[in-house]
């Protein structure tokens, strides 16, 4: 358990370091290209344009890292103070690119201003907020910049010199290839970011300043070791692993997503030997032929590597040779291991799950290996319904599935939200078919389910069956959350009286078009004091995005997410249309106009969803002759 905690902490630390660097890789590449092109030994030397090189590496790149690190801690305000503090280390060590210093001062500056903000929260008199915010950021940032100039900058400069000297010694002693013993397993265990972005990249950039290139950028980015493993699976693998290896090889080598080959190694741990010796042989080739890059290659695609390879001497030949040699060595060793294996078929799904457990989250590329299969049921904690506004259809769908989850005794949280607010920890996301592409773009790591009928979809039963068959963990008490995050409470008569009044139930209506029906429901909400008049246009706009027809002859028109500001208070209107009105080829006979504010409408909407899931109840409401009769049917849940 202690080892696991240490590994998780290292992963988190590495992820934090990479989160400071990766968003700025474009700037690193721009600097690398300018360096490769215009310095005196570049492809097209240009003394004037070469003046860009030093300001970018000494000022632009460290400031971007410092700002990004600060923003991670305390948003925009943290980013500004982090950048101010970073300026102190830049000026305090003018001969060294302060990437390590930026990684220290950016987050530190943000942490200090965050603690200050927490200390004064609620204590500033009205009208003085902007004054206090601006001066506190300036004063704290200025003090930290001075401290960084006097102490942190020189200290980081000295530390960097020690690291560079250590790397030079490893190269001189011919020991640099041995780093693969650490780096290759660290990649697969997701510990590489702490090494790569915390140590190798800053030292590599220092070496570029001195020699125009650095071998350190290729210690981790070389795609050869992983490609060798995947080639061996293409020829000598079995089952799903063999079939999926070609696609994985393309993604790995051309796309630069190394994570795709990790499950193959985890499936047969002996393959760690392959990637280690592949990495060692690649580094040996780089040292022998003088390879290196002018900036980090991220992602580790062969295209990215070639793009930041400097033109000096035999560097292109050295880098390409290093990839080929690493691939060959890894392939030969992997082939021997696979051919001598007694297993009848590799379980790539199980290996992928193991990889995701080590990573601590769902893999963005695992769907390429297991064809997008549902996450392990025992690991599912949250199912999220999502629609455009997170107000109506998603709330009804979540209510139905929540009820089914309770009946199946599954301790899984079911929530609803708008697509733009999808939580990162959602394992399963359910959306209408038209909205699924948007949801996948927002949350690609989740498992997505498309439905065309929120009220009566067979997907619910399939999901419940899958979860029931796989749930093995001890059941926890189910806690349901509304859109605002508060626990849902049971319905109360008083709430219903406030939200659904008999005078807002309209019987025996008929409409030529669905827009007419939507506007009628919207005007009823306006007249009842639930919304402002512009909410009606937003309801029509919402319908144009995707249909609000729910199935079972029910439609629930409501406004867009932006229209929430036009909602005065939560409320409903019910429009009975016995002959039906066309909603994209479907007949809606009951139209529930919805206005939701702060999640207070969700309790009664939950009840409506349950009632409307049964066609018999719909028929009774369509045949109701009084508003009271229709309301009593809704309240009978």
N, C-alpha and C positions, 0 to 999 in steps of 0.2 A: 504493500500500500504506500509506503514511504517513497519507494522508487517511482511509483506511478505519479505521485504528487509532484515529485521533482521534475519528472518528464513533462507533465502538464505545464508547470511553471516555466520551464525552458521554452516549450512551444509557444506559450502566451507571450513571453519576452521576445522570442524570435519573430512572432507575428506582428508584434508592436513595432519592432525595428523595420521589418519589411513594409509595414503600413506607412512609415515615414518616407521610405525610398521609392517604392513601386509607383505611387501616383505621379512621381516626378521623373520616371525613366525616360519619357519623351525629351525632357530637357538634357539629360545625360547623353542621349543619343545625338541630339542636335550639337552639343559641345564636341562629342567624339567625331562627328562627321566634319565639322568645321576644322577641328584639329588635323584630321587625316587629309583634308583637302588643301589647306592654306599655309601650314607651317613650312619652314624652309625645306624640309625633307618630304613634304606632302605631294599629293598627286598633281595639283596645279598651284605651286607656291605663289602666295600673294601677300606681300609684306603689310599692306593696309588691312586686309580682312583678317590676317593673323592676329591683329590687335584685339579681336574678340575673345581669343582663347583664354587669356589669364583672367580678365574680369569675370567671365562666366564660371570658371572653376573656383576662383577665390571668393566671389561674392554671390553670384546668382544661385548656384547649386546649394551651397550651405544655407543660404537664406530660405530657399524653398523647403529644404529638409526641416529647418527650425520652425518655419511657419506651419508646415504640415503636422509636425510632432506636437506643436502647441494646440492646433485645432483639434487633434484627436483627444486631447485632455479637456479642453474647455471651449470648444467651438471657435467662432471668429475672434472673440476677445482673447482667448488663449493663444490663437495663432499670431495675433499682433504682438502681444507681449513676448511670446517665444521668439519671434523674429528680431525684436529689439535686443533681447538678451543674447541672441546668436551673433549679433553684430559685434558684441564685446569680444567674443573668442576669435572672430575673424581678424579684427584689428590687433588683438593681443598676440597673435601668432601669424605675422604677415607673410611668412615664407612657407607656410603649410596650408593646403586646402583643409578647412576645418569641418570635415564631415562628421568625425567623431564628436567634436565639440558641439556641433549643431544638434546631434542626437542627444546630447546631455542638456544643453541650455534651452532648447525648444520646449521639451516636456516640463523641465524644471520651472521655466518662466510661467507656463500655463498653470502649473500646479499651485504656484504661489498666488497668482491672481484669482484662481478658483477659490482658494481658502479665504482670501480677503473678501471676495464676494459673498461667501457663505457667512462670514463673520458680521457683515453689515446688512445682511438681508432683512428687510422689514424695518430698518432703523433710519432710513433716509427720509427726510421730510419731502412732501410732494413739491415738485418743481425743481428739485436739486439733483435729480437722478443723473441727467446728462453731464452735469458739471462734475459730480463725484466720479462717475464712470470714466470720463475722459482723463481727469487728472490722476486718478488712482492708477490707471494703466500706464500713463506717462511716467509717473514717479517710480512705480515699482519696476517698470521696464528699464528706466534709466539707471536705477540702483543696481539691478542685476547685470546690466551691460558693463558697468564700471567694475563690479566684482569679477565678471568673466574676463575682462581685459587684464585685470591685475593678477588673477590667480588661475582661473580655469584654462584660459588660452595657453599660457606657457606650460601648464601641467600636461594638457592634452598633446601639445607639440612634442614634449619630451617623451611621452608614452608612445606616440606614433613613431618617433625615431627608433625606439627600442623594438617595436613590432617590425618595422621595415628592415632593421638590421637582422632580426631573427629570420625573416623570410630570405634575405640575401644569404644568410649562413646555410639555410636548408638547401637553397639552390646550389651554392658553392660546394656543399658536401654531397650533393647528389641524392639528398634525402626527401626532396619535395614530393616524389611519387608516393611516398608512404602516407601522405595526408589522405589518400583515398581510403585507407583503413578506417578513418573517422568520417570522411565526407560522404561516401556512398551509402553506408548504413544510416547516417544521419538524415539524408534526403528521404529515405523510405520511412523513417520514423518521425518525419516532419519536425526535425530539430535543425534543419539546414539553415533556416532564415537567421537564426542567432549567429551562426558562423559566417554565412555569406554576406549579409547586409551589415552585421555588427563589426566584422573584422576584415574580411577579404576585400570588399569593395572600397572602403576608405583607404586601405593600404595600397590597393591596386591603383587608385587615382593618384596617390602620391608617387608611385612608380612611373605612371604616365608622364607626370610633370618632369621627372628626371630622365626617362629614357624613351618616351614617346609611345610606350605600350606596356601592358602588364599581363603576365601569364596567369595571374590570380583570377582574372575574370572567367577563365575557362576551366578552373578546377571543378566547379559545380555545374556549369552550364553545358559541358560537353554531352551531346545526346547519344554518343557512341555506346556507352555501357548499356543503357536501356534499350537501344535499337537492337543490339546483339541478342538480348534476351527475347525480344518480340520476334525476331527472325527465326530463332530456334523453335519457338512455339508454332510459328507458321508451318515449319517442316516436320517437327517431331512431337508437337503437342497433341492433345486428344480432346474430343468433345467441344464444349463451348469455348474453352480457352483457345483452341486451334482456330475455330471459326472467327473469333473476335480479334485475334492478333493482327491481321492485316490492317483493319481499320484503326486499331490502337497505334500501330506503327506509323501510319500517316499523320495522325494527330500529334504523336510524340515528336517525330523528326521534322515535319514541316510546320506544325502549329506551335511546337515548343512547349507543350504541356506535358512535362515529365511525369506528373502524377498518374498518368494513364497506365504506366507499366508497373507501378508499385504492387498492385494485387497479384501480378504474375510471379513476382519474387516472393511475396508472402505466402503464396500457395505452395512453394517449394523452397524453404529457407536455405537449402544448399546453394541456391542461385545468388545468395549474397556473395559467394566466392567469385561468381562470374562478374558482377558489377564492380567489385573491389579490384580484381586484376585487370578488368577492362579500363577502369579509371586510372590505375597505376601506369598501364602501358600508354594510355593517351598522354598523361602528364610527362612521362619519360620522353615521348616523341616531341612534345612541345619544348622541353628543355634542350633536347639534342639539336633540334632544327631552328630554335629561336622563335617560337610562336608567341602569340599574345593578342590582346585586343586593346582598343583605345578607350573603351567604356564598357559598363556592364551590358551583357546580352540578355535582355529579358523581354519576352519569354525566351527559353533556350532553344530557339529554332535555328536550323542551319541557315536560314535567310538572315536572321538577326545577327548571327555570328559573322557571316560574310560581310554584312553591312558595316560592321564596326571593326573590321580587320584593317590595320594600316597597310599602306602599299610598300613599306620599306622592305628591301631584300627579298627573302624567301618566306615572308610571313604568311601569305595566302597558302603556299604549299605546305608550310608547317601546320597550320590550323586544320586544313582539310585532311592532311595525313594523320593528325592526332585523332580526328573523328573516325577515320577509316580503320586505323589500328585498334582503337578502343572497341569499335563495333566487331571487328574480326575476332579479337581475343575473347570478348564476352560471348560471342556467338559460338565459338568452338567449345568453350567450357560449358556453356548452357546446353549445347547439343549432347555432350557426353552425359550430363546429369539427367536430361530428359529421356534419352535412349536407355539409360540404365534404370530408370524409375519403374517400379512394379505397379504403380497406381493405374487403374483402368481408365479413369477419366478425371481431369482436374476440375475442382469445384471453384470456378471463378467468382460466382456469387458470394460464396462464403469468404473467400479471400478479400473481396471488395468490402464486405461488411467489417472484416477485421481491420482493413485499412482505415475505414471511416471511424471506427472506434478509437484507433490510435490518433487520428486527426482531431477527434472531438467534435466533428460536424460532418454533414453530408458532403460528399465529393461532387464537384460540379461536372466531372467527366465520367462518373461511375455509370451513368445511364448508357454510355457507349459500350460498356462491358456487359451489363445485365439487361440491356434493351429496355431500360427505364422501369424495372420492376419495382413494386411497392417496397418501401423500407421495412425492415424486420418489424413485425407487429409488436414485439416486446419492447421496441425502442420508441414507439409512437406515443407521444404525450399530448400533442396538440393538432387538431384538425381545424382549418380555417375556411369558412365560406367567404368569398369575395365577390363584390359587384362594383359597379362604377362609383356609387356614393356610399356603399356600406350601410344603407338605411332601410331598404325594404326587402328586396328579393333575397339577399344574403341572410338577413335576419330570420326570414321565414324558413329558409332551408336549414339554417343552423338550429332553429328550434325543433324542427322535425328530427334531424339526426341526433340532437341532444337527447330527445325523448327515446329514440331507438337505442342509444348508447346506455341509457339508464336501464331500459328493459333488458338489455343484454348483460348488464352488470359489468360494464367496461369502464375503468377509471381513466377516461380520456377527456380532456378539455375540448369543447367545441365552441368556437367563437365566430364572430363575423366582423368584417371590416371592409373598407374600400380597398381597391387594388393598390392605390398609391400608398396605403398605410399597412401593407402586408408585413407582419412581424417576421424577423429573420429566423426565429426559432420554430416556424411552422413546418411540420414534416409533411403534411398532406394539405393541399389547397384544392377546393372545389369551386368551380366557376361555370357560368353558362358558356356554351360552346364558342360564341362569338368573342368572349372575353378571355378565353384561355391563353391565346398568344401573348396578350398583355401581361397576364399573371406570370407566365413563364419567363418573360423578359424581366419582370420585377424580381422574381424569386426563382432563379433557374435550378437551385439545388433541391427544391421541394419536389414531391411526387404530385402530379396534377391530375385531377379528375374533371372531365367535362360532362355536363348534364344539359339536357334540353327542357327538363321539367323539374323545377325545384320541389314541387309538391309531391311528385310520384315518380321518382327515378329508380330503376332497378340497380343503379350504381350504389345506392345506400345499402341494400341488402348484401351486395357483393362485398362491400367494404366491411360491414359488420361481420360477415362470415369469415373473411380473411383475418380480421383482428381477433375474433373469438378462437379461431384455430391456432393462432400463434401467440396469444397473450400467455406468458408464463410467470410474469413478475407478480408480486403480491399486490392485490388491488388496493388503490388508494381511494379515499373519499373524493367523489367527483365535485369539483368546484367549477361552476359555469361563470363565464365572464361576458359582460355586455361589451358593446363597442368601445365604451369609455374606460373599460377595465374594471369596473366595479362588479361585485358578485350580484347575479340576478336574484331577486327575491320573488316570492310567490305573489300572484296577482291579488289585488285587493279591490273590493267593490268601489271604493272611493276613487281609485286611480281610473277604473273603467268609466266611471261616471264623468270624469274630467276629460278623458280621451275620446270616448265614443258616445255621443249624445243622440237621442232619437231624432231630433230635428236635423241631424246631419246624415240621416239614412233616407235615400230617395228611391222610391219604388216605381216599377213600370215605366222605365225610361227607354227611349230608343234613339239611336244616333246613326248618321250616315257613314261617318268615318271614326277611326279610333282617336284622331286628333280632337274631334268634337267631344268625344266622351272624356278624354283627358282634361280638356279645358273646362268642361262642366264640373268634374271632380275638383279641379284646382280652384275654380271660382267659389265652390262651396267651402273650401278651406279658408279662402280669403274672407268670405262673409262671416265665417265662424270665428274669425280673429286669430287663426292659427298661424297664418303666413302673410307676408306682404304680397302685393299684386305681381311683382316681377317673378315670384316663385312659379306662377302658372307657365310662363314661357320656358322656365328651366325644366319643368315637367315634360314639355313637348321636346325640348332639346335632349333630355335624357332618353326619351323613347327613340330618338334618331340614332343614338349610340348603339343600343341593343334593346330588343323588345323586353318590356316588363311583363309580358304574358308568362304566368307561372305554371300553366297546365291546369287540368281539371276545371276548365272554363273560368279561371280566375286571373285577373290582371291587377297589378299593384303599382300604378304610376306614381312617381315621386321625382323630386328635383335632382339635379346633379350635385356633385360634392361641393362645388363652388357656391351653390344656392343655399347652403346651410345657414349662411348669414341672413337670409331672408326669412328664416323660420322664427316666429315669435315664441311659440310654445308647441309642444307635441300635440298632435290630434289626428283624427281619422274622419273620413267620410266614406260612406258605402253607397254605391249606385247599383241598383238592380236593373238588369237589362234582359228581360225574359227571352226576347228574340235573338239576343246576342249581337255583338259588334265585332267586325273583323280585326284581328291583331295578327298581321302577317300570315294569313291563312288559317288562323285558329279563332274559334268563337269564344269571346269573353262575355259571360253572363253576369258576373259579379266583379265590380271594379272597386277596389279599396284605394282611395286617395290617401297618401301618407305624408305627414310632416313630422319629422323627428328632431328633437333637440336634447342633447346631453344623454341620450340613451333611455329617456324616460318612457318612450313609446314601445320599447322592446317587450315589456311584459305582456301587454295585450296582443301585440303582433305575434308573439309566441303562441298564444292561445288560438289566434286566427289560423296560424299555420297548421296546428294540429287538427282543428276542425276541418280545414279545407283539404286535408290529405285524404279524406274520405268523400267519394263522389256522392254518397247518399246524403251527407250533410249539405253539400253544394246544392243538390236538387231541392232540399227542403227550404234553403234560403231563397232560391230562385222562385219558389212557389209561395213564399211568405206573403201574406196580404196586409200586414201592418209592420210598422217600424219596430214596435215592441217585440213582435214575434221573431223577426229576423235577429234582433239584438239578443234575445233569449237563447237562440240557437248558438250564437257566437259565445255567449257566456256559459254555455252548458259544459264546456270542456273542464 
